Amino acid sequence: MNSDKKVFAFKLAEKKEKKEEAKTTKWKAREGVSVAGCSGPDARVDDDWWGADQGYWC
Amino acid sequence: MPKRVLIVTKRADLHADIVSTKIATAGGNPFRLNLDEFPKHFALTLEFARGRWEGELTHLPTGEALSVSDIGAVWMRKKASFSFLSADLSPQEQAYAEGEMEHMLFSMLYSLDCYWMSHPVALRGASWKGEQLLRAARLGFCVPPSLVTNRRGDVDAFRAKLDGDIIFKALSSPTLAASEVALEDRSAGSLPTTRITDEHAAALDAVVELPCFFQQHVPKRHELRVTVIGDRVFAARIDSQEDPRTETDYRDFSAEIRYAAERLPPEVERRCLELVHSYGLNYGAIDLIVTPGGEYVFLENNPGGQFLFIEELVPELDMTGALAACLVQGARARERAT
């Protein structure tokens, strides 16, 4: 893999993103969970106080 | 004065919207503190006198006020960045203001004598996934062989020992700390739990940068999301193996896999309750695997985990109602005690 990323997790994410980009259909939440409190990356924060789950997707 | 329920969260929180309504329906009186509007849209005055803190938190746009002595229960729902009147604070002013706000907020919270869902000390103590594995194993759960290392050779040896079937999981942030940096500085998206195969062989050299968490890949019959609310347990069966998108990490909500209510064996239910309560938590969202052989394998406990996606797909698991009832009962118990 030819990448400027240094951290393993970022290399994996880059690989995943390339696979996603190659797909012809766009990611879409299934019916019924689209508003399940998943507020998108900008609204997510690291939870030093609250715990580990950060609303990742849900 | 009836005790009230303080919900600490942020504006965009559907969980809190729904639970607030249910708290009111159950006869409680919620007060919502959105941290992303705090202190911008709130006034806070606290005075220490006669050996205790007294004062009020007021939501300025509505004028709704909460006396700290009226707080009978707190739901620590979600964190958010504070918001200030001036959007153009200098970086040092901003850093100082954030530090002061955190200090003020937690000084107030730690001074409360009330029911907690859950106390910040308990939340912090329960957050460490490595420690969770040890505790779960002591309670009798199966726990997959796991490895933390920044030595490439040790990853290879671990893979060889387990016939190559391992996963990588980001422990601190599945969004890879995206929220910690400015939008223009973001260089990666989120990363679900990832099965490590030969295609990742070259990338594995990068573990030298920082220790990474690997775990044996566990074959799944299905998965369970077990949500503990107070003394109640809500288990949802997730048929994650029905779709390749959810085989390794079920949290891909594009896949229309089946969710259903599940009755846990009593011993597994007891372990889940004991695990959550052992931290002093009144809430926990536990991820388990059920193997083809019927073993219950512990993955992790999320002390602030989401639950609405489960309830939306399995409406009979009325967790929003249970949570509201728990908070109202907690506040009332405090009322009777004072």
Chai-1 contact restraints between the chains, C-beta under 6 A:
chainA,res_idxA,chainB,res_idxB,connection_type,confidence,min_distance_angstrom,max_distance_angstrom,comment,restraint_id
A,M1,B,A202,contact,1.0,0.0,6.0,A-B,restraint_1
A,M1,B,A203,contact,1.0,0.0,6.0,A-B,restraint_2
A,K6,B,E209,contact,1.0,0.0,6.0,A-B,restraint_3
A,V7,B,E209,contact,1.0,0.0,6.0,A-B,restraint_4
A,F8,B,A206,contact,1.0,0.0,6.0,A-B,restraint_5
A,F8,B,V207,contact,1.0,0.0,6.0,A-B,restraint_6
A,F8,B,C212,contact,1.0,0.0,6.0,A-B,restraint_7
A,A9,B,A170,contact,1.0,0.0,6.0,A-B,restraint_8
A,A9,B,L176,contact,1.0,0.0,6.0,A-B,restraint_9
A,A9,B,L191,contact,1.0,0.0,6.0,A-B,restraint_10
A,F10,B,A188,contact,1.0,0.0,6.0,A-B,restraint_11
A,K11,B,A203,contact,1.0,0.0,6.0,A-B,restraint_12
A,K11,B,A206,contact,1.0,0.0,6.0,A-B,restraint_13
A,L12,B,L191,contact,1.0,0.0,6.0,A-B,restraint_14
A,L12,B,T194,contact,1.0,0.0,6.0,A-B,restraint_15
A,A13,B,A188,contact,1.0,0.0,6.0,A-B,restraint_16
A,A13,B,G189,contact,1.0,0.0,6.0,A-B,restraint_17
A,A13,B,L191,contact,1.0,0.0,6.0,A-B,restraint_18
A,E17,B,G189,contact,1.0,0.0,6.0,A-B,restraint_19
A,W27,B,S254,contact,1.0,0.0,6.0,A-B,restraint_20
A,K28,B,S254,contact,1.0,0.0,6.0,A-B,restraint_21
A,A29,B,F253,contact,1.0,0.0,6.0,A-B,restraint_22
A,R30,B,F253,contact,1.0,0.0,6.0,A-B,restraint_23
A,R30,B,E256,contact,1.0,0.0,6.0,A-B,restraint_24
A,G32,B,E312,contact,1.0,0.0,6.0,A-B,restraint_25
A,V33,B,F253,contact,1.0,0.0,6.0,A-B,restraint_26
A,V33,B,F309,contact,1.0,0.0,6.0,A-B,restraint_27
A,V33,B,E312,contact,1.0,0.0,6.0,A-B,restraint_28
A,V35,B,L14,contact,1.0,0.0,6.0,A-B,restraint_29
A,A36,B,L308,contact,1.0,0.0,6.0,A-B,restraint_30
A,A36,B,F309,contact,1.0,0.0,6.0,A-B,restraint_31
A,A36,B,E312,contact,1.0,0.0,6.0,A-B,restraint_32
A,G37,B,L14,contact,1.0,0.0,6.0,A-B,restraint_33
A,G37,B,H15,contact,1.0,0.0,6.0,A-B,restraint_34
A,G37,B,Q306,contact,1.0,0.0,6.0,A-B,restraint_35
A,G37,B,L308,contact,1.0,0.0,6.0,A-B,restraint_36
A,S39,B,A12,contact,1.0,0.0,6.0,A-B,restraint_37
A,P41,B,T175,contact,1.0,0.0,6.0,A-B,restraint_38
A,P41,B,A178,contact,1.0,0.0,6.0,A-B,restraint_39
A,A43,B,A12,contact,1.0,0.0,6.0,A-B,restraint_40
A,R44,B,T175,contact,1.0,0.0,6.0,A-B,restraint_41
A,R44,B,S179,contact,1.0,0.0,6.0,A-B,restraint_42
A,V45,B,K79,contact,1.0,0.0,6.0,A-B,restraint_43
A,V45,B,S179,contact,1.0,0.0,6.0,A-B,restraint_44
A,D46,B,S173,contact,1.0,0.0,6.0,A-B,restraint_45
A,D47,B,K79,contact,1.0,0.0,6.0,A-B,restraint_46
A,D47,B,G304,contact,1.0,0.0,6.0,A-B,restraint_47
A,W49,B,K79,contact,1.0,0.0,6.0,A-B,restraint_48
A,W49,B,P120,contact,1.0,0.0,6.0,A-B,restraint_49
A,W49,B,L123,contact,1.0,0.0,6.0,A-B,restraint_50
A,W50,B,K79,contact,1.0,0.0,6.0,A-B,restraint_51
A,W50,B,L123,contact,1.0,0.0,6.0,A-B,restraint_52
A,W50,B,G304,contact,1.0,0.0,6.0,A-B,restraint_53
A,G51,B,L123,contact,1.0,0.0,6.0,A-B,restraint_54
A,G51,B,S127,contact,1.0,0.0,6.0,A-B,restraint_55
A,G51,B,N302,contact,1.0,0.0,6.0,A-B,restraint_56
A,G51,B,P303,contact,1.0,0.0,6.0,A-B,restraint_57
A,G51,B,G304,contact,1.0,0.0,6.0,A-B,restraint_58
A,A52,B,S127,contact,1.0,0.0,6.0,A-B,restraint_59
A,A52,B,N302,contact,1.0,0.0,6.0,A-B,restraint_60
A,D53,B,N302,contact,1.0,0.0,6.0,A-B,restraint_61
A,D53,B,G304,contact,1.0,0.0,6.0,A-B,restraint_62
A,D53,B,G305,contact,1.0,0.0,6.0,A-B,restraint_63
A,G55,B,Q306,contact,1.0,0.0,6.0,A-B,restraint_64
A,Y56,B,P174,contact,1.0,0.0,6.0,A-B,restraint_65
A,W57,B,R251,contact,1.0,0.0,6.0,A-B,restraint_66
A,W57,B,F253,contact,1.0,0.0,6.0,A-B,restraint_67
A,C58,B,Q306,contact,1.0,0.0,6.0,A-B,restraint_68
A,C58,B,F309,contact,1.0,0.0,6.0,A-B,restraint_69
